[in-house]
């Protein structure tokens, strides 16, 4: 995986935009215990990803944005766990996607941490 801050920014920008383009997909993985509507959390997390992407793209804010990205990725992990649990009875390809997202959080957090350390 590339350790480029701009590649990480592009990944976050794409994910953030997807929250606004297809919010229903993300609404379903918002943990039920959170206050407010799932759609509000979908939009908030999408906006956060877009803001983090912008921060990573700018050298002056890169270190802070990278640390915030690592924290954000840890913070959204419960949504990935919920998705895996909810999709446990779906067809194998969908189940593989849901379970595959879980270990992907680790390299993403390490990538963000690496960007912070090098900035």
C-alpha positions as CSV (number, residue, x, y, z in Angstrom):
1,X,0.0,0.0,0.0
2,X,1.3,3.4,-0.9
3,X,2.2,5.6,2.1
4,X,1.4,8.8,0.1
5,X,-0.6,11.4,2.0
6,X,-2.3,12.4,-1.2
7,X,-3.4,8.8,-1.9
8,X,-4.9,8.6,1.6
9,X,-6.6,12.0,1.0
10,X,-8.1,10.6,-2.2
11,X,-9.3,7.5,-0.5
12,X,-11.0,9.6,2.2
13,X,-12.4,12.1,-0.3
14,X,-13.9,9.2,-2.3
15,X,-15.4,7.6,0.8
16,X,-16.7,11.0,2.0
17,X,-18.4,11.8,-1.3
18,X,-20.0,8.3,-1.3
19,X,-21.7,9.1,2.0
20,X,-23.6,11.9,0.2
21,X,-24.1,10.1,-3.1
22,X,-25.4,6.9,-1.6
23,X,-26.4,7.7,2.0
24,X,-28.8,4.7,2.4
25,X,-25.8,2.3,2.1
26,X,-24.2,4.0,5.1
27,X,-27.3,4.5,7.1
28,X,-27.6,0.8,7.6
29,X,-24.3,0.4,9.3
30,X,-24.7,3.3,11.8
31,X,-24.7,1.6,15.3
32,X,-28.2,1.8,16.8
33,X,-27.1,3.2,20.2
34,X,-26.0,6.5,18.8
35,X,-28.3,9.4,19.4
36,X,-30.1,11.1,16.5
37,X,-30.8,9.7,13.1
38,X,-28.6,7.4,11.1
39,X,-28.8,9.8,8.2
40,X,-27.3,12.6,10.3
41,X,-24.4,10.3,11.3
42,X,-24.0,9.3,7.7
43,X,-23.7,12.9,6.6
44,X,-21.5,13.9,9.5
45,X,-19.0,11.1,8.9
46,X,-19.0,11.9,5.2
47,X,-18.3,15.5,6.0
48,X,-15.5,14.5,8.4
49,X,-13.9,12.3,5.7
50,X,-14.0,15.2,3.3
51,X,-12.5,17.6,5.9
52,X,-9.8,15.1,6.7
53,X,-9.0,14.6,3.0
54,X,-8.6,18.4,2.6
55,X,-6.3,18.5,5.7
56,X,-4.2,15.7,4.4
57,X,-3.8,17.4,1.0
58,X,-2.4,20.6,2.5
59,X,1.2,20.3,3.9
60,X,0.5,22.8,6.7
61,X,-2.3,20.7,8.2
62,X,-1.1,17.3,7.1
63,X,0.2,16.1,10.5
64,X,-2.8,17.1,12.5
65,X,-5.2,15.8,9.8
66,X,-3.3,12.5,9.7
67,X,-3.6,12.0,13.5
68,X,-7.2,12.9,13.3
69,X,-7.7,10.4,10.5
70,X,-6.2,7.6,12.6
71,X,-8.5,8.5,15.4
72,X,-11.5,8.7,13.0
73,X,-10.7,5.3,11.5
74,X,-10.6,3.8,15.0
75,X,-13.9,5.6,15.9
76,X,-15.8,4.2,12.9
77,X,-14.7,0.6,13.5
78,X,-17.9,-0.2,15.4
79,X,-19.9,0.6,12.2
80,X,-17.8,-2.0,10.4
81,X,-18.4,-4.6,13.1
82,X,-22.1,-3.9,12.9
83,X,-22.0,-4.3,9.1
84,X,-20.2,-7.7,9.5
85,X,-22.8,-8.9,12.0
86,X,-25.8,-7.6,10.0
87,X,-24.4,-9.2,6.8
88,X,-23.6,-12.6,8.3
89,X,-26.6,-14.2,6.6
90,X,-26.1,-12.6,3.2
91,X,-24.6,-14.4,0.2
92,X,-20.9,-15.3,0.4
93,X,-19.6,-12.4,-1.7
94,X,-21.4,-9.8,0.4
95,X,-20.4,-11.5,3.6
96,X,-16.7,-11.5,2.4
97,X,-16.9,-7.7,1.8
98,X,-18.4,-7.1,5.2
99,X,-15.8,-9.3,7.0
100,X,-13.0,-8.1,4.8
101,X,-13.5,-4.5,5.9
102,X,-12.6,-5.4,9.5
103,X,-8.9,-6.2,9.1
104,X,-8.5,-3.3,6.6
105,X,-8.9,-0.8,9.3
106,X,-5.5,-1.7,10.8
107,X,-3.4,-0.8,7.7
108,X,-5.4,2.3,7.2
109,X,-4.8,3.5,10.8
110,X,-1.1,2.6,10.4
111,X,-1.0,4.5,7.1
112,X,-2.4,7.6,8.7
113,X,0.0,7.3,11.6
114,X,2.9,7.0,9.2
115,X,1.8,10.1,7.3
116,X,1.7,12.0,10.6
117,X,5.1,10.8,11.6
118,X,6.6,11.9,8.3
119,X,4.9,15.3,8.2
